[in-house]
Amino acid sequence: MKKSRCLGEKSVERQVIMKYKFRVTLLAFTVGVFPLLSGCSTVIEKIQQTTGNNVEKVETKLNGQEHKKPVKTGVEKNLLPPAPATDLANILKDDGKGRYAGNLFNHVKVSEALDQMPKGMSEEQIYAYLLGLVGENYKGDNTFFKQMEPNYRSQLDGLKSRINKSSSKDKATNVLVMLNASNSMQADMDGKSKLTASKLALTQFAASLPKNTQLSVSVFGQGNMNSLANTSNCQEPKTIYPKQSFDAKKFSSAWNQVTTFSRQSPLTQAIRSIYGETREGASNTDQTVLLITDQSDSCGGNLTHEAEEVRLSNEIGNFHIIGLKVNRQDEAELRKVANTAGGSYQRAADSTDLRRVFYNFQKEISKKNEPWQLQGLQKITQSYRTDSLLLSTHYESVLGKLKKENERLNKANEYIKDLQKINIKEWEKVDQWIQNRYQQVEDYMDNQNKTASGKLEKDYETNLEQLEQDWEKDGKSKEEFEKHKQEVLKEQPPIKNSDGDDSQTEPTEDPTENDTAQETQSE
């Protein structure tokens, strides 16, 4: 009977191949991953041959009825279903993601796909089928944890080096703002576009700068959004507010030059152009760069190389990247760029966060003549808080995704059992794999979170101790440094996490006003 069944399946396969002129591709998984293919071609393979990743009624295809392979677009174009791995190592290495995973989940379509699932599949095939529908991807989440390395020492070294090279405490300050003005910045942030939110926060920030501060603003990512040539929009930034002290009327009118928005984000060119902006008069000024973006580079540039150039530069004293509602993959890359450059990455999930980030930068600039140890204390404390928030937010997000996946897999497994597509033994085996997947990933991510959090805390505490020792070497008391430290910890404005929770109270010195008042002023 087994031989007859295999021959029957092979006959059907030949019909399918002749009908659609497909070349059968055998998929082989690494050790530890269950193979999707057995001695006879599986139903899963037939689904992939005839419909790609779109799960449609298999019986229709196998009966030789007319069918055209659907054209996959958008998110489906590069969709790869997860491998039915049961060991943690291969789960974390897997590049696949279910057709209806994450925000693409559609209860009706998942139910329809399960209704069409053939009977007689093996346990491995059943598990692969369910993962192909709602299985999540954890490879990027794992990478994020591994990239959360502290860089507080390099920030302090850069600060100390810059101050040692300074010939005067009364040096003027140049602030160069580099703002992403691509189409993605039109996305919503608290009822207004990210670009408008940035404009309002920048206006408030600029008005609060010390009188001897020179400010310039450049934008990148402008161009024709409908251009077919991607490289045509990967242009050098455009200066809309040349270096000068703040003038409210000129600053407001400068934004009239921001009129076109491309689909590209030439972040590499933006960083490279900074050198020309900062080189003039660099020896007589403190140079601070604030780069504001909601995504990483999309023009194929080498961000790591440019970040290293920033770190080695004598012209750039302070380099900061501010991320506006950035996706986690880009956020990890932006943080890495900031770390490589010896700077800091700050995140802003909403307009309030953005104003608070600028408030911290305003304080940093206003205290540039304080002892370097106190400047360093402010700098690494702010970075540590941001890093801790990034880590905790990511961890909670991973747990939420894992929980949803588990619920969806459980419901799907129950559903096909109720439809009698599988028997009790098969249901129990698949259920065991589902629960093991959940437990393994949860335990691993919990460990990764604790490890990364411990590294950040240890590095922060180590550098605080070093600052205190350097402070005492200059003949100052330990008690005085401790007093400053407590003041800095109190002053750090809270940055809300994804749930909107604040860990500290509002700073009494925060000069920020509401958006409505600021918008009226800027107009």
SVG drawing of the C-alpha trace seen along z (x, -y; Angstrom):
<svg xmlns="http://www.w3.org/2000/svg" viewBox="-14 -88 59 90">
<polyline fill="none" stroke="black" stroke-width="0.4" points="0.0,0.0 2.8,-2.4 4.4,-1.8 1.1,-2.3 0.5,-5.6 3.9,-6.9 3.5,-6.0 0.1,-7.7 1.7,-10.9 4.5,-10.8 1.9,-10.6 0.1,-13.6 3.4,-15.4 4.2,-14.8 0.9,-16.2 1.5,-19.3 5.0,-19.7 3.8,-19.3 0.8,-21.6 2.8,-24.5 6.3,-23.7 7.9,-23.9 11.3,-22.6 11.2,-20.8 13.5,-22.3 14.4,-20.1 14.9,-22.0 17.5,-20.7 17.7,-22.0 20.7,-22.0 21.2,-19.4 18.6,-19.8 15.9,-21.0 13.1,-18.6 13.2,-18.1 10.0,-19.1 10.6,-16.4 10.3,-12.7 10.6,-9.9 7.7,-11.2 7.2,-14.9 5.1,-16.4 1.9,-18.4 3.9,-21.4 6.2,-21.2 3.2,-21.0 1.7,-24.0 5.0,-25.9 5.3,-24.7 1.8,-25.8 1.1,-28.8 4.4,-30.0 3.7,-31.2 0.0,-31.7 -1.8,-28.9 -4.7,-28.0 -6.9,-25.0 -4.5,-22.2 -7.1,-19.8 -7.9,-22.2 -4.3,-22.3 -3.8,-18.6 -7.0,-17.8 -5.4,-19.6 -7.8,-22.5 -6.7,-25.8 -4.4,-27.8 -1.9,-30.6 0.8,-31.0 -0.1,-34.2 2.2,-37.2 3.6,-38.0 4.0,-41.7 4.9,-43.8 5.6,-41.8 4.9,-38.6 7.7,-39.2 10.5,-37.9 8.5,-35.9 10.2,-32.8 8.2,-30.5 9.9,-29.4 11.7,-26.1 9.9,-23.6 12.9,-23.6 12.5,-22.3 15.9,-23.2 16.8,-26.7 19.9,-27.2 18.0,-26.7 15.0,-28.7 17.2,-31.7 19.1,-31.3 16.0,-30.9 15.3,-33.7 11.6,-32.7 8.4,-34.3 4.8,-33.2 2.5,-34.6 0.1,-36.0 2.6,-36.6 2.8,-39.8 0.7,-42.7 -0.2,-40.8 -2.4,-38.4 -5.8,-37.9 -8.1,-35.5 -10.4,-34.8 -7.5,-34.1 -5.8,-31.8 -9.0,-29.9 -9.5,-29.5 -5.9,-28.2 -6.5,-25.7 -9.8,-24.6 -7.9,-23.8 -5.1,-21.9 -5.0,-18.4 -5.3,-15.3 -2.6,-12.7 0.3,-15.0 3.1,-13.9 3.6,-15.6 6.6,-17.6 4.5,-18.7 1.6,-19.8 4.0,-21.9 5.6,-23.4 2.2,-24.3 1.2,-26.1 4.5,-28.0 4.2,-28.9 1.0,-30.7 1.7,-32.5 5.3,-31.6 7.4,-34.6 11.1,-35.4 13.5,-35.9 16.8,-36.3 16.7,-40.1 15.6,-40.2 18.6,-38.1 20.9,-40.3 19.6,-43.4 20.6,-42.0 24.0,-41.2 24.5,-44.8 23.6,-46.4 27.2,-46.9 28.1,-49.9 30.3,-52.7 30.5,-55.0 34.3,-54.8 34.7,-56.0 32.3,-58.9 34.4,-60.0 37.7,-59.6 36.4,-61.8 35.1,-64.4 38.4,-64.5 40.5,-64.6 38.4,-67.5 38.7,-69.5 42.5,-68.9 42.9,-70.3 40.9,-73.3 42.9,-76.5 40.1,-78.5 37.2,-77.9 35.3,-80.7 35.2,-79.1 32.1,-79.7 29.8,-76.7 28.7,-75.7 25.6,-73.4 25.0,-71.7 21.6,-70.0 21.2,-67.4 17.6,-66.5 16.1,-63.7 13.4,-65.3 12.5,-62.2 9.0,-61.0 9.1,-58.7 9.2,-61.9 5.7,-62.6 4.5,-59.8 2.3,-60.6 3.7,-61.6 1.1,-62.8 -1.3,-64.1 1.4,-65.8 4.1,-64.7 7.5,-63.7 9.0,-66.6 6.7,-69.1 7.3,-67.7 11.1,-68.1 10.6,-71.6 8.7,-72.6 11.2,-71.0 14.2,-72.5 12.7,-76.0 12.3,-75.7 15.8,-74.2 17.4,-76.9 15.7,-79.7 17.1,-78.3 20.8,-78.1 23.4,-80.4 23.9,-83.7 27.4,-82.9 26.1,-79.7 26.1,-79.5 23.4,-77.3 23.1,-75.8 20.4,-73.4 20.6,-71.1 18.1,-68.6 18.7,-65.4 16.3,-63.1 14.7,-65.7 13.9,-65.0 11.2,-63.6 9.3,-60.9 8.0,-59.4 11.5,-59.2 12.2,-55.8 16.0,-56.2 16.8,-55.5 20.2,-57.1 18.8,-60.4 17.4,-61.1 20.6,-60.1 21.9,-63.6 24.0,-65.8 22.1,-67.6 20.8,-71.1 21.5,-73.9 18.3,-75.8 19.7,-77.9 23.3,-78.9 25.5,-79.2 24.5,-82.1 22.9,-83.0 19.2,-82.2 16.8,-84.6 13.2,-83.5 11.9,-85.1 14.7,-83.8 14.5,-80.4 10.8,-80.1 11.1,-81.1 14.0,-78.7 11.5,-75.8 9.8,-77.1 12.7,-75.6 11.7,-72.1 9.1,-71.3 10.0,-67.9 10.4,-64.5 12.1,-61.5 11.8,-57.8 15.5,-57.6 17.5,-58.3 21.1,-59.2 22.3,-59.1 25.9,-58.3 26.1,-61.4 24.7,-63.4 27.4,-62.3 30.1,-62.8 28.9,-66.4 29.4,-67.3 33.1,-67.7 32.7,-70.6 30.2,-72.3 32.4,-71.9 35.9,-72.5 35.6,-76.3 36.7,-77.9 36.9,-74.5 40.0,-75.4 38.2,-78.2 34.8,-76.6 33.2,-73.6 31.4,-71.6 28.2,-69.7 26.4,-67.6 22.7,-66.6 21.5,-64.1 17.8,-63.5 16.3,-60.6 13.6,-58.0 15.5,-55.4 19.0,-54.3 20.7,-54.7 18.8,-53.4 21.3,-54.5 23.9,-51.8 26.5,-53.9 29.1,-52.6 27.9,-54.0 30.5,-52.2 33.3,-53.9 31.8,-57.3 31.3,-56.8 34.9,-55.9 35.9,-59.1 33.8,-61.1 35.6,-59.4 39.0,-60.3 38.0,-63.8 39.5,-66.8 36.6,-69.0 33.6,-67.2 33.5,-67.4 30.1,-65.9 28.1,-63.7 24.5,-62.6 21.9,-60.7 18.2,-61.2 15.9,-58.4 12.2,-59.3 10.0,-56.2 12.6,-54.1 12.0,-50.4 14.2,-48.1 16.4,-46.9 17.3,-50.4 17.5,-51.6 20.2,-48.9 22.2,-50.1 21.9,-53.8 23.0,-53.1 26.0,-51.2 26.9,-54.1 26.7,-56.5 28.8,-54.2 31.4,-53.8 31.6,-57.6 32.2,-58.0 28.8,-59.7 25.4,-58.8 22.1,-57.6 18.9,-59.1 15.4,-57.8 12.1,-59.8 8.9,-57.9 6.7,-61.0 6.9,-64.8 7.4,-64.9 10.4,-62.6 11.8,-64.7 11.6,-68.0 13.2,-66.3 16.1,-65.0 16.7,-68.5 16.4,-69.8 19.2,-67.5 21.4,-68.7 20.7,-72.3 21.9,-71.6 25.0,-69.9 25.9,-72.9 25.2,-75.4 27.5,-73.5 30.5,-73.2 32.7,-75.2 32.2,-73.0 34.9,-70.5 35.0,-67.7 34.1,-65.1 30.8,-66.8 30.1,-67.0 31.0,-63.3 28.7,-62.5 25.8,-64.2 26.7,-62.6 27.0,-58.9 24.0,-59.1 21.8,-60.2 23.3,-57.5 22.8,-54.8 19.2,-55.8 18.5,-55.7 20.3,-52.3 18.4,-50.8 15.1,-52.0 16.0,-50.6 16.8,-47.3 13.7,-47.0 11.4,-48.2 12.9,-45.6 12.6,-42.8 8.9,-43.5 8.3,-43.7 9.9,-40.2 7.9,-38.7 4.7,-40.2 5.4,-38.8 6.3,-35.4 3.1,-35.3 1.0,-36.1 2.7,-33.5 2.1,-30.9 -1.6,-31.8 -2.0,-31.7 -0.2,-28.4 -2.3,-26.8 -5.6,-28.0 -4.5,-26.8 -3.6,-23.4 -6.9,-23.1 -8.8,-24.2 -7.4,-21.5 -8.0,-18.9 -11.6,-20.0 -11.9,-19.7 -10.4,-16.2 -7.6,-17.1 -5.2,-15.5 -5.6,-12.8 -5.0,-13.1 -1.5,-11.7 -0.5,-14.2 -2.1,-17.1 -0.2,-16.2 3.1,-16.0 2.6,-19.3 1.4,-20.9 4.6,-19.7 6.7,-21.4 4.7,-24.6 5.1,-24.7 8.8,-23.8 9.4,-26.6 7.7,-29.1 9.7,-28.0 13.0,-27.9 12.8,-31.3 11.4,-32.9 14.1,-31.5 16.8,-32.5 15.5,-36.1 15.2,-36.5 18.8,-35.5 19.9,-37.8 18.1,-40.7 19.7,-40.1 23.1,-39.7 22.9,-42.9 21.4,-44.8 24.2,-43.7 26.8,-44.8 25.3,-48.2 25.0,-48.7 28.5,-47.4 30.1,-49.6 28.2,-52.6 29.1,-52.0 32.8,-51.4 33.0,-54.7 31.2,-56.6 33.9,-55.3 36.6,-56.4 35.1,-59.8 35.1,-60.1 38.8,-59.1 39.7,-61.6 37.7,-64.2 39.7,-63.5 43.0,-63.5 42.2,-67.2 42.0,-67.9 38.3,-67.9 36.2,-66.1 34.4,-62.9 31.4,-64.3 31.1,-67.1 31.1,-64.7 28.5,-62.6 26.3,-65.7 26.7,-66.5 25.9,-62.9 22.6,-62.9 21.6,-66.2 22.2,-64.8 20.2,-61.7 17.3,-63.9 17.6,-66.2 17.4,-63.5 14.0,-63.9 12.0,-60.7 11.6,-59.3 8.4,-57.3 8.5,-53.7 6.1,-52.1 3.5,-51.8 3.7,-55.5 5.1,-54.9 7.4,-57.5 10.1,-56.2 10.8,-59.7 9.0,-62.9 9.2,-65.9 12.3,-68.1 11.4,-71.4 13.9,-73.2 12.5,-71.9 11.7,-75.0 9.7,-73.1 6.3,-74.3 3.4,-72.6 3.3,-72.1 0.4,-74.4 2.1,-77.4 5.3,-76.6 3.5,-76.2 1.9,-79.6 5.3,-81.1 7.0,-79.5 4.3,-80.7"/>
</svg>
